[in-house]
């Protein structure tokens, strides 16, 4: 009788132990899943795993800009907003030595307002606006064949959705995360944009 009772208690103890271990395992699985989900979201907002091409066709890793605040802009030479090249250049000069870079990506998606070759674009920017910030290879920012960088930007910025026109701006922090988006009408010297850039530079 005593032996039977002892055996029953032993079985009950083992059963409870297994259930406890299972619950702990489930909790750990949920924690791991949550951590992976958070990491995935952070990676979606980060651009450092992406490479782009410069105007000479050379690959440029965006991780090379680690530690710098970036302003990424899709540009065009024959647009009503093209005059913003002047403001962008002034913004660039004002922040020289402050870990700040402007990355400009020519794009012909809007009204075919950037039809030229890379050489023609460089010549235009240099002669017309004395541009000294970095110009990259012409890209697509709309449709299924949009460049990986712009696919990342438009889907993970504070405001998501396709770009509306030329000279839309994305602000990237020193760790490569997308932290701001500004429509074409927001001028380079606007308080809204300048304040956001200064805030990131101060971090």
PyMOL commands that place a pseudoatom at each C-alpha (Angstrom):
pseudoatom trace, name=CA, resn=UNK, resi=1, chain=A, elem=C, hetatm=0, pos=[0.000, 0.000, 0.000]
pseudoatom trace, name=CA, resn=UNK, resi=2, chain=A, elem=C, hetatm=0, pos=[2.758, 2.392, 1.007]
pseudoatom trace, name=CA, resn=UNK, resi=3, chain=A, elem=C, hetatm=0, pos=[4.765, 1.360, -2.028]
pseudoatom trace, name=CA, resn=UNK, resi=4, chain=A, elem=C, hetatm=0, pos=[1.803, 2.039, -4.321]
pseudoatom trace, name=CA, resn=UNK, resi=5, chain=A, elem=C, hetatm=0, pos=[1.246, 5.480, -2.762]
pseudoatom trace, name=CA, resn=UNK, resi=6, chain=A, elem=C, hetatm=0, pos=[4.933, 6.358, -3.091]
pseudoatom trace, name=CA, resn=UNK, resi=7, chain=A, elem=C, hetatm=0, pos=[4.906, 5.284, -6.729]
pseudoatom trace, name=CA, resn=UNK, resi=8, chain=A, elem=C, hetatm=0, pos=[1.842, 7.472, -7.432]
pseudoatom trace, name=CA, resn=UNK, resi=9, chain=A, elem=C, hetatm=0, pos=[3.483, 10.517, -5.814]
pseudoatom trace, name=CA, resn=UNK, resi=10, chain=A, elem=C, hetatm=0, pos=[6.620, 9.947, -7.859]
pseudoatom trace, name=CA, resn=UNK, resi=11, chain=A, elem=C, hetatm=0, pos=[4.640, 9.829, -11.109]
pseudoatom trace, name=CA, resn=UNK, resi=12, chain=A, elem=C, hetatm=0, pos=[2.751, 13.016, -10.155]
pseudoatom trace, name=CA, resn=UNK, resi=13, chain=A, elem=C, hetatm=0, pos=[6.026, 14.833, -9.370]
pseudoatom trace, name=CA, resn=UNK, resi=14, chain=A, elem=C, hetatm=0, pos=[7.602, 13.870, -12.705]
pseudoatom trace, name=CA, resn=UNK, resi=15, chain=A, elem=C, hetatm=0, pos=[4.479, 14.963, -14.579]
pseudoatom trace, name=CA, resn=UNK, resi=16, chain=A, elem=C, hetatm=0, pos=[4.464, 18.403, -12.900]
pseudoatom trace, name=CA, resn=UNK, resi=17, chain=A, elem=C, hetatm=0, pos=[8.175, 18.819, -13.545]
pseudoatom trace, name=CA, resn=UNK, resi=18, chain=A, elem=C, hetatm=0, pos=[7.742, 18.070, -17.245]
pseudoatom trace, name=CA, resn=UNK, resi=19, chain=A, elem=C, hetatm=0, pos=[4.877, 20.575, -17.510]
pseudoatom trace, name=CA, resn=UNK, resi=20, chain=A, elem=C, hetatm=0, pos=[6.976, 23.249, -15.763]
pseudoatom trace, name=CA, resn=UNK, resi=21, chain=A, elem=C, hetatm=0, pos=[9.897, 22.646, -18.105]
pseudoatom trace, name=CA, resn=UNK, resi=22, chain=A, elem=C, hetatm=0, pos=[7.563, 22.787, -21.078]
pseudoatom trace, name=CA, resn=UNK, resi=23, chain=A, elem=C, hetatm=0, pos=[6.114, 26.105, -19.926]
pseudoatom trace, name=CA, resn=UNK, resi=24, chain=A, elem=C, hetatm=0, pos=[9.606, 27.479, -19.457]
pseudoatom trace, name=CA, resn=UNK, resi=25, chain=A, elem=C, hetatm=0, pos=[10.563, 26.294, -22.922]
pseudoatom trace, name=CA, resn=UNK, resi=26, chain=A, elem=C, hetatm=0, pos=[7.474, 27.939, -24.420]
pseudoatom trace, name=CA, resn=UNK, resi=27, chain=A, elem=C, hetatm=0, pos=[8.267, 31.192, -22.598]
pseudoatom trace, name=CA, resn=UNK, resi=28, chain=A, elem=C, hetatm=0, pos=[11.846, 31.111, -23.861]
pseudoatom trace, name=CA, resn=UNK, resi=29, chain=A, elem=C, hetatm=0, pos=[10.621, 30.462, -27.404]
pseudoatom trace, name=CA, resn=UNK, resi=30, chain=A, elem=C, hetatm=0, pos=[8.271, 33.434, -27.173]
pseudoatom trace, name=CA, resn=UNK, resi=31, chain=A, elem=C, hetatm=0, pos=[11.124, 35.628, -25.879]
pseudoatom trace, name=CA, resn=UNK, resi=32, chain=A, elem=C, hetatm=0, pos=[13.424, 34.517, -28.701]
pseudoatom trace, name=CA, resn=UNK, resi=33, chain=A, elem=C, hetatm=0, pos=[10.700, 35.157, -31.289]
pseudoatom trace, name=CA, resn=UNK, resi=34, chain=A, elem=C, hetatm=0, pos=[10.054, 38.636, -29.867]
pseudoatom trace, name=CA, resn=UNK, resi=35, chain=A, elem=C, hetatm=0, pos=[13.788, 39.453, -29.923]
pseudoatom trace, name=CA, resn=UNK, resi=36, chain=A, elem=C, hetatm=0, pos=[14.135, 38.253, -33.512]
pseudoatom trace, name=CA, resn=UNK, resi=37, chain=A, elem=C, hetatm=0, pos=[11.097, 40.307, -34.534]
pseudoatom trace, name=CA, resn=UNK, resi=38, chain=A, elem=C, hetatm=0, pos=[12.584, 43.448, -32.937]
pseudoatom trace, name=CA, resn=UNK, resi=39, chain=A, elem=C, hetatm=0, pos=[15.921, 42.846, -34.632]
pseudoatom trace, name=CA, resn=UNK, resi=40, chain=A, elem=C, hetatm=0, pos=[14.170, 42.336, -37.982]
pseudoatom trace, name=CA, resn=UNK, resi=41, chain=A, elem=C, hetatm=0, pos=[12.314, 45.642, -37.624]
pseudoatom trace, name=CA, resn=UNK, resi=42, chain=A, elem=C, hetatm=0, pos=[15.566, 47.441, -36.808]
pseudoatom trace, name=CA, resn=UNK, resi=43, chain=A, elem=C, hetatm=0, pos=[17.279, 45.894, -39.831]
pseudoatom trace, name=CA, resn=UNK, resi=44, chain=A, elem=C, hetatm=0, pos=[14.422, 47.100, -42.062]
pseudoatom trace, name=CA, resn=UNK, resi=45, chain=A, elem=C, hetatm=0, pos=[15.013, 50.649, -40.873]
pseudoatom trace, name=CA, resn=UNK, resi=46, chain=A, elem=C, hetatm=0, pos=[18.767, 50.377, -41.370]
pseudoatom trace, name=CA, resn=UNK, resi=47, chain=A, elem=C, hetatm=0, pos=[20.503, 50.910, -44.731]
pseudoatom trace, name=CA, resn=UNK, resi=48, chain=A, elem=C, hetatm=0, pos=[24.036, 49.726, -43.917]
pseudoatom trace, name=CA, resn=UNK, resi=49, chain=A, elem=C, hetatm=0, pos=[23.609, 46.312, -45.562]
pseudoatom trace, name=CA, resn=UNK, resi=50, chain=A, elem=C, hetatm=0, pos=[22.963, 47.979, -48.947]
pseudoatom trace, name=CA, resn=UNK, resi=51, chain=A, elem=C, hetatm=0, pos=[25.496, 48.904, -51.632]
pseudoatom trace, name=CA, resn=UNK, resi=52, chain=A, elem=C, hetatm=0, pos=[24.966, 51.487, -54.386]
pseudoatom trace, name=CA, resn=UNK, resi=53, chain=A, elem=C, hetatm=0, pos=[26.939, 52.559, -57.452]
pseudoatom trace, name=CA, resn=UNK, resi=54, chain=A, elem=C, hetatm=0, pos=[28.648, 55.902, -57.854]
pseudoatom trace, name=CA, resn=UNK, resi=55, chain=A, elem=C, hetatm=0, pos=[28.774, 57.802, -61.135]
pseudoatom trace, name=CA, resn=UNK, resi=56, chain=A, elem=C, hetatm=0, pos=[31.862, 55.877, -62.201]
pseudoatom trace, name=CA, resn=UNK, resi=57, chain=A, elem=C, hetatm=0, pos=[30.042, 52.579, -61.734]
pseudoatom trace, name=CA, resn=UNK, resi=58, chain=A, elem=C, hetatm=0, pos=[31.962, 51.605, -58.603]
pseudoatom trace, name=CA, resn=UNK, resi=59, chain=A, elem=C, hetatm=0, pos=[30.197, 49.882, -55.719]
pseudoatom trace, name=CA, resn=UNK, resi=60, chain=A, elem=C, hetatm=0, pos=[29.850, 51.938, -52.550]
pseudoatom trace, name=CA, resn=UNK, resi=61, chain=A, elem=C, hetatm=0, pos=[28.845, 50.298, -49.280]
pseudoatom trace, name=CA, resn=UNK, resi=62, chain=A, elem=C, hetatm=0, pos=[26.528, 52.553, -47.318]
pseudoatom trace, name=CA, resn=UNK, resi=63, chain=A, elem=C, hetatm=0, pos=[28.104, 51.138, -44.170]
pseudoatom trace, name=CA, resn=UNK, resi=64, chain=A, elem=C, hetatm=0, pos=[31.171, 53.182, -45.172]
pseudoatom trace, name=CA, resn=UNK, resi=65, chain=A, elem=C, hetatm=0, pos=[29.196, 56.196, -43.902]
pseudoatom trace, name=CA, resn=UNK, resi=66, chain=A, elem=C, hetatm=0, pos=[28.894, 54.776, -40.398]
pseudoatom trace, name=CA, resn=UNK, resi=67, chain=A, elem=C, hetatm=0, pos=[29.078, 57.551, -37.803]
pseudoatom trace, name=CA, resn=UNK, resi=68, chain=A, elem=C, hetatm=0, pos=[27.742, 60.193, -40.200]
pseudoatom trace, name=CA, resn=UNK, resi=69, chain=A, elem=C, hetatm=0, pos=[24.339, 61.799, -40.571]
pseudoatom trace, name=CA, resn=UNK, resi=70, chain=A, elem=C, hetatm=0, pos=[23.083, 61.394, -44.146]
pseudoatom trace, name=CA, resn=UNK, resi=71, chain=A, elem=C, hetatm=0, pos=[20.570, 63.258, -46.264]
pseudoatom trace, name=CA, resn=UNK, resi=72, chain=A, elem=C, hetatm=0, pos=[19.528, 61.129, -49.241]
pseudoatom trace, name=CA, resn=UNK, resi=73, chain=A, elem=C, hetatm=0, pos=[17.834, 62.971, -52.119]
pseudoatom trace, name=CA, resn=UNK, resi=74, chain=A, elem=C, hetatm=0, pos=[16.473, 61.926, -55.525]
pseudoatom trace, name=CA, resn=UNK, resi=75, chain=A, elem=C, hetatm=0, pos=[17.468, 64.722, -57.894]
pseudoatom trace, name=CA, resn=UNK, resi=76, chain=A, elem=C, hetatm=0, pos=[16.733, 65.902, -61.445]
pseudoatom trace, name=CA, resn=UNK, resi=77, chain=A, elem=C, hetatm=0, pos=[18.194, 68.572, -63.715]
pseudoatom trace, name=CA, resn=UNK, resi=78, chain=A, elem=C, hetatm=0, pos=[14.997, 69.825, -65.389]
pseudoatom trace, name=CA, resn=UNK, resi=79, chain=A, elem=C, hetatm=0, pos=[12.530, 70.147, -62.533]
pseudoatom trace, name=CA, resn=UNK, resi=80, chain=A, elem=C, hetatm=0, pos=[10.822, 73.043, -60.821]
pseudoatom trace, name=CA, resn=UNK, resi=81, chain=A, elem=C, hetatm=0, pos=[12.670, 71.977, -57.672]
pseudoatom trace, name=CA, resn=UNK, resi=82, chain=A, elem=C, hetatm=0, pos=[16.097, 71.809, -59.350]
pseudoatom trace, name=CA, resn=UNK, resi=83, chain=A, elem=C, hetatm=0, pos=[16.957, 75.146, -57.768]
pseudoatom trace, name=CA, resn=UNK, resi=84, chain=A, elem=C, hetatm=0, pos=[17.173, 73.219, -54.481]
pseudoatom trace, name=CA, resn=UNK, resi=85, chain=A, elem=C, hetatm=0, pos=[20.639, 72.125, -55.606]
pseudoatom trace, name=CA, resn=UNK, resi=86, chain=A, elem=C, hetatm=0, pos=[21.746, 75.578, -54.454]
pseudoatom trace, name=CA, resn=UNK, resi=87, chain=A, elem=C, hetatm=0, pos=[20.241, 75.113, -51.012]
pseudoatom trace, name=CA, resn=UNK, resi=88, chain=A, elem=C, hetatm=0, pos=[21.620, 71.587, -50.704]
pseudoatom trace, name=CA, resn=UNK, resi=89, chain=A, elem=C, hetatm=0, pos=[25.121, 72.802, -51.530]
pseudoatom trace, name=CA, resn=UNK, resi=90, chain=A, elem=C, hetatm=0, pos=[24.880, 75.562, -48.896]
pseudoatom trace, name=CA, resn=UNK, resi=91, chain=A, elem=C, hetatm=0, pos=[23.616, 73.040, -46.357]
pseudoatom trace, name=CA, resn=UNK, resi=92, chain=A, elem=C, hetatm=0, pos=[26.547, 70.788, -47.191]
pseudoatom trace, name=CA, resn=UNK, resi=93, chain=A, elem=C, hetatm=0, pos=[29.087, 73.606, -46.826]
pseudoatom trace, name=CA, resn=UNK, resi=94, chain=A, elem=C, hetatm=0, pos=[27.577, 74.782, -43.535]
pseudoatom trace, name=CA, resn=UNK, resi=95, chain=A, elem=C, hetatm=0, pos=[28.051, 71.317, -42.081]
pseudoatom trace, name=CA, resn=UNK, resi=96, chain=A, elem=C, hetatm=0, pos=[31.541, 70.642, -43.387]
pseudoatom trace, name=CA, resn=UNK, resi=97, chain=A, elem=C, hetatm=0, pos=[33.527, 68.897, -40.678]
pseudoatom trace, name=CA, resn=UNK, resi=98, chain=A, elem=C, hetatm=0, pos=[30.386, 67.917, -38.745]
pseudoatom trace, name=CA, resn=UNK, resi=99, chain=A, elem=C, hetatm=0, pos=[30.060, 64.278, -39.859]
pseudoatom trace, name=CA, resn=UNK, resi=100, chain=A, elem=C, hetatm=0, pos=[27.385, 65.133, -42.401]
pseudoatom trace, name=CA, resn=UNK, resi=101, chain=A, elem=C, hetatm=0, pos=[26.987, 63.971, -46.005]
pseudoatom trace, name=CA, resn=UNK, resi=102, chain=A, elem=C, hetatm=0, pos=[24.469, 64.499, -48.780]
pseudoatom trace, name=CA, resn=UNK, resi=103, chain=A, elem=C, hetatm=0, pos=[23.960, 61.551, -51.145]
pseudoatom trace, name=CA, resn=UNK, resi=104, chain=A, elem=C, hetatm=0, pos=[22.210, 62.565, -54.371]
pseudoatom trace, name=CA, resn=UNK, resi=105, chain=A, elem=C, hetatm=0, pos=[20.613, 60.015, -56.695]
pseudoatom trace, name=CA, resn=UNK, resi=106, chain=A, elem=C, hetatm=0, pos=[19.577, 61.276, -60.160]
pseudoatom trace, name=CA, resn=UNK, resi=107, chain=A, elem=C, hetatm=0, pos=[16.228, 59.861, -61.242]
pseudoatom trace, name=CA, resn=UNK, resi=108, chain=A, elem=C, hetatm=0, pos=[14.225, 60.077, -64.469]
pseudoatom trace, name=CA, resn=UNK, resi=109, chain=A, elem=C, hetatm=0, pos=[10.981, 58.636, -63.077]
pseudoatom trace, name=CA, resn=UNK, resi=110, chain=A, elem=C, hetatm=0, pos=[9.114, 61.938, -62.791]
pseudoatom trace, name=CA, resn=UNK, resi=111, chain=A, elem=C, hetatm=0, pos=[8.260, 63.676, -66.042]
pseudoatom trace, name=CA, resn=UNK, resi=112, chain=A, elem=C, hetatm=0, pos=[11.524, 62.389, -67.596]
pseudoatom trace, name=CA, resn=UNK, resi=113, chain=A, elem=C, hetatm=0, pos=[13.223, 65.378, -65.996]
pseudoatom trace, name=CA, resn=UNK, resi=114, chain=A, elem=C, hetatm=0, pos=[16.629, 63.694, -65.720]
pseudoatom trace, name=CA, resn=UNK, resi=115, chain=A, elem=C, hetatm=0, pos=[17.317, 62.358, -69.238]
pseudoatom trace, name=CA, resn=UNK, resi=116, chain=A, elem=C, hetatm=0, pos=[21.073, 62.978, -69.307]
pseudoatom trace, name=CA, resn=UNK, resi=117, chain=A, elem=C, hetatm=0, pos=[24.027, 60.657, -68.881]
pseudoatom trace, name=CA, resn=UNK, resi=118, chain=A, elem=C, hetatm=0, pos=[26.025, 60.592, -65.662]
pseudoatom trace, name=CA, resn=UNK, resi=119, chain=A, elem=C, hetatm=0, pos=[28.663, 62.761, -67.301]
pseudoatom trace, name=CA, resn=UNK, resi=120, chain=A, elem=C, hetatm=0, pos=[26.071, 65.318, -68.401]
pseudoatom trace, name=CA, resn=UNK, resi=121, chain=A, elem=C, hetatm=0, pos=[24.505, 65.366, -64.950]
pseudoatom trace, name=CA, resn=UNK, resi=122, chain=A, elem=C, hetatm=0, pos=[27.882, 65.915, -63.281]
pseudoatom trace, name=CA, resn=UNK, resi=123, chain=A, elem=C, hetatm=0, pos=[28.705, 68.723, -65.697]
pseudoatom trace, name=CA, resn=UNK, resi=124, chain=A, elem=C, hetatm=0, pos=[25.345, 70.404, -65.096]
pseudoatom trace, name=CA, resn=UNK, resi=125, chain=A, elem=C, hetatm=0, pos=[25.591, 70.200, -61.306]
pseudoatom trace, name=CA, resn=UNK, resi=126, chain=A, elem=C, hetatm=0, pos=[29.157, 71.464, -61.281]
pseudoatom trace, name=CA, resn=UNK, resi=127, chain=A, elem=C, hetatm=0, pos=[28.752, 74.348, -63.716]
pseudoatom trace, name=CA, resn=UNK, resi=128, chain=A, elem=C, hetatm=0, pos=[25.300, 75.505, -62.635]
pseudoatom trace, name=CA, resn=UNK, resi=129, chain=A, elem=C, hetatm=0, pos=[25.336, 74.985, -58.868]
pseudoatom trace, name=CA, resn=UNK, resi=130, chain=A, elem=C, hetatm=0, pos=[28.963, 74.221, -57.931]
pseudoatom trace, name=CA, resn=UNK, resi=131, chain=A, elem=C, hetatm=0, pos=[27.843, 70.942, -56.360]
pseudoatom trace, name=CA, resn=UNK, resi=132, chain=A, elem=C, hetatm=0, pos=[30.577, 69.195, -54.363]
pseudoatom trace, name=CA, resn=UNK, resi=133, chain=A, elem=C, hetatm=0, pos=[28.510, 66.627, -52.447]
pseudoatom trace, name=CA, resn=UNK, resi=134, chain=A, elem=C, hetatm=0, pos=[28.364, 63.043, -53.676]
pseudoatom trace, name=CA, resn=UNK, resi=135, chain=A, elem=C, hetatm=0, pos=[26.391, 62.198, -56.829]
pseudoatom trace, name=CA, resn=UNK, resi=136, chain=A, elem=C, hetatm=0, pos=[25.518, 58.588, -57.602]
pseudoatom trace, name=CA, resn=UNK, resi=137, chain=A, elem=C, hetatm=0, pos=[24.436, 56.520, -60.577]
pseudoatom trace, name=CA, resn=UNK, resi=138, chain=A, elem=C, hetatm=0, pos=[20.952, 57.206, -61.917]
pseudoatom trace, name=CA, resn=UNK, resi=139, chain=A, elem=C, hetatm=0, pos=[18.325, 55.076, -60.176]
pseudoatom trace, name=CA, resn=UNK, resi=140, chain=A, elem=C, hetatm=0, pos=[14.700, 53.977, -60.331]
pseudoatom trace, name=CA, resn=UNK, resi=141, chain=A, elem=C, hetatm=0, pos=[12.593, 54.957, -57.331]
pseudoatom trace, name=CA, resn=UNK, resi=142, chain=A, elem=C, hetatm=0, pos=[9.178, 53.783, -58.558]
pseudoatom trace, name=CA, resn=UNK, resi=143, chain=A, elem=C, hetatm=0, pos=[7.712, 50.433, -59.554]
pseudoatom trace, name=CA, resn=UNK, resi=144, chain=A, elem=C, hetatm=0, pos=[8.822, 46.865, -59.041]
pseudoatom trace, name=CA, resn=UNK, resi=145, chain=A, elem=C, hetatm=0, pos=[12.328, 47.594, -60.304]
pseudoatom trace, name=CA, resn=UNK, resi=146, chain=A, elem=C, hetatm=0, pos=[13.047, 50.413, -57.841]
pseudoatom trace, name=CA, resn=UNK, resi=147, chain=A, elem=C, hetatm=0, pos=[16.570, 50.226, -56.458]
pseudoatom trace, name=CA, resn=UNK, resi=148, chain=A, elem=C, hetatm=0, pos=[17.001, 48.288, -53.168]
pseudoatom trace, name=CA, resn=UNK, resi=149, chain=A, elem=C, hetatm=0, pos=[17.941, 51.480, -51.327]
pseudoatom trace, name=CA, resn=UNK, resi=150, chain=A, elem=C, hetatm=0, pos=[14.725, 53.245, -52.261]
pseudoatom trace, name=CA, resn=UNK, resi=151, chain=A, elem=C, hetatm=0, pos=[12.682, 50.147, -51.613]
pseudoatom trace, name=CA, resn=UNK, resi=152, chain=A, elem=C, hetatm=0, pos=[14.071, 50.209, -48.077]
pseudoatom trace, name=CA, resn=UNK, resi=153, chain=A, elem=C, hetatm=0, pos=[13.547, 53.952, -47.674]
pseudoatom trace, name=CA, resn=UNK, resi=154, chain=A, elem=C, hetatm=0, pos=[9.944, 54.231, -48.835]
pseudoatom trace, name=CA, resn=UNK, resi=155, chain=A, elem=C, hetatm=0, pos=[8.798, 51.187, -46.858]
pseudoatom trace, name=CA, resn=UNK, resi=156, chain=A, elem=C, hetatm=0, pos=[10.494, 52.002, -43.557]
pseudoatom trace, name=CA, resn=UNK, resi=157, chain=A, elem=C, hetatm=0, pos=[10.560, 55.789, -43.173]
pseudoatom trace, name=CA, resn=UNK, resi=158, chain=A, elem=C, hetatm=0, pos=[8.342, 57.421, -40.520]
pseudoatom trace, name=CA, resn=UNK, resi=159, chain=A, elem=C, hetatm=0, pos=[5.911, 58.056, -43.390]
pseudoatom trace, name=CA, resn=UNK, resi=160, chain=A, elem=C, hetatm=0, pos=[5.730, 55.150, -45.837]
pseudoatom trace, name=CA, resn=UNK, resi=161, chain=A, elem=C, hetatm=0, pos=[4.625, 55.062, -49.463]
pseudoatom trace, name=CA, resn=UNK, resi=162, chain=A, elem=C, hetatm=0, pos=[6.013, 55.878, -52.894]
pseudoatom trace, name=CA, resn=UNK, resi=163, chain=A, elem=C, hetatm=0, pos=[7.979, 59.040, -53.562]
pseudoatom trace, name=CA, resn=UNK, resi=164, chain=A, elem=C, hetatm=0, pos=[5.833, 61.838, -54.928]
pseudoatom trace, name=CA, resn=UNK, resi=165, chain=A, elem=C, hetatm=0, pos=[8.352, 63.812, -57.009]
pseudoatom trace, name=CA, resn=UNK, resi=166, chain=A, elem=C, hetatm=0, pos=[11.971, 64.860, -57.407]
pseudoatom trace, name=CA, resn=UNK, resi=167, chain=A, elem=C, hetatm=0, pos=[13.974, 66.214, -54.446]
pseudoatom trace, name=CA, resn=UNK, resi=168, chain=A, elem=C, hetatm=0, pos=[12.287, 64.192, -51.728]
pseudoatom trace, name=CA, resn=UNK, resi=169, chain=A, elem=C, hetatm=0, pos=[14.619, 63.837, -48.758]
pseudoatom trace, name=CA, resn=UNK, resi=170, chain=A, elem=C, hetatm=0, pos=[15.381, 61.060, -46.263]
pseudoatom trace, name=CA, resn=UNK, resi=171, chain=A, elem=C, hetatm=0, pos=[17.340, 61.656, -43.068]
pseudoatom trace, name=CA, resn=UNK, resi=172, chain=A, elem=C, hetatm=0, pos=[19.603, 58.863, -41.789]
pseudoatom trace, name=CA, resn=UNK, resi=173, chain=A, elem=C, hetatm=0, pos=[21.145, 58.863, -38.311]
pseudoatom trace, name=CA, resn=UNK, resi=174, chain=A, elem=C, hetatm=0, pos=[24.748, 58.042, -37.391]
pseudoatom trace, name=CA, resn=UNK, resi=175, chain=A, elem=C, hetatm=0, pos=[23.872, 54.354, -36.991]
pseudoatom trace, name=CA, resn=UNK, resi=176, chain=A, elem=C, hetatm=0, pos=[22.301, 54.002, -40.435]
pseudoatom trace, name=CA, resn=UNK, resi=177, chain=A, elem=C, hetatm=0, pos=[18.656, 54.146, -39.354]
pseudoatom trace, name=CA, resn=UNK, resi=178, chain=A, elem=C, hetatm=0, pos=[15.963, 55.981, -41.312]
pseudoatom trace, name=CA, resn=UNK, resi=179, chain=A, elem=C, hetatm=0, pos=[14.708, 58.705, -38.979]
pseudoatom trace, name=CA, resn=UNK, resi=180, chain=A, elem=C, hetatm=0, pos=[13.058, 61.334, -41.174]
pseudoatom trace, name=CA, resn=UNK, resi=181, chain=A, elem=C, hetatm=0, pos=[11.317, 61.949, -44.496]
pseudoatom trace, name=CA, resn=UNK, resi=182, chain=A, elem=C, hetatm=0, pos=[10.666, 65.332, -46.107]
pseudoatom trace, name=CA, resn=UNK, resi=183, chain=A, elem=C, hetatm=0, pos=[8.616, 66.052, -49.211]
pseudoatom trace, name=CA, resn=UNK, resi=184, chain=A, elem=C, hetatm=0, pos=[9.962, 67.942, -52.227]
pseudoatom trace, name=CA, resn=UNK, resi=185, chain=A, elem=C, hetatm=0, pos=[8.469, 71.248, -51.088]
pseudoatom trace, name=CA, resn=UNK, resi=186, chain=A, elem=C, hetatm=0, pos=[10.554, 71.179, -47.885]
pseudoatom trace, name=CA, resn=UNK, resi=187, chain=A, elem=C, hetatm=0, pos=[13.523, 73.379, -48.771]
pseudoatom trace, name=CA, resn=UNK, resi=188, chain=A, elem=C, hetatm=0, pos=[17.073, 72.463, -47.683]
pseudoatom trace, name=CA, resn=UNK, resi=189, chain=A, elem=C, hetatm=0, pos=[17.269, 75.580, -45.501]
pseudoatom trace, name=CA, resn=UNK, resi=190, chain=A, elem=C, hetatm=0, pos=[13.865, 75.097, -43.876]
pseudoatom trace, name=CA, resn=UNK, resi=191, chain=A, elem=C, hetatm=0, pos=[13.750, 75.197, -40.076]
pseudoatom trace, name=CA, resn=UNK, resi=192, chain=A, elem=C, hetatm=0, pos=[12.069, 71.792, -40.082]
pseudoatom trace, name=CA, resn=UNK, resi=193, chain=A, elem=C, hetatm=0, pos=[14.898, 70.043, -41.904]
pseudoatom trace, name=CA, resn=UNK, resi=194, chain=A, elem=C, hetatm=0, pos=[17.818, 72.008, -40.458]
pseudoatom trace, name=CA, resn=UNK, resi=195, chain=A, elem=C, hetatm=0, pos=[16.585, 71.424, -36.901]
pseudoatom trace, name=CA, resn=UNK, resi=196, chain=A, elem=C, hetatm=0, pos=[16.256, 67.684, -37.522]
pseudoatom trace, name=CA, resn=UNK, resi=197, chain=A, elem=C, hetatm=0, pos=[19.762, 67.486, -38.986]
pseudoatom trace, name=CA, resn=UNK, resi=198, chain=A, elem=C, hetatm=0, pos=[21.263, 69.425, -36.080]
pseudoatom trace, name=CA, resn=UNK, resi=199, chain=A, elem=C, hetatm=0, pos=[19.461, 67.193, -33.592]
pseudoatom trace, name=CA, resn=UNK, resi=200, chain=A, elem=C, hetatm=0, pos=[21.003, 64.076, -35.161]
pseudoatom trace, name=CA, resn=UNK, resi=201, chain=A, elem=C, hetatm=0, pos=[24.456, 65.672, -35.381]
pseudoatom trace, name=CA, resn=UNK, resi=202, chain=A, elem=C, hetatm=0, pos=[24.351, 66.461, -31.673]
pseudoatom trace, name=CA, resn=UNK, resi=203, chain=A, elem=C, hetatm=0, pos=[23.775, 62.824, -30.699]
for i in range(1, 203): cmd.bond("trace and resi %d" % i, "trace and resi %d" % (i + 1))
show_as sticks, trace
zoom trace
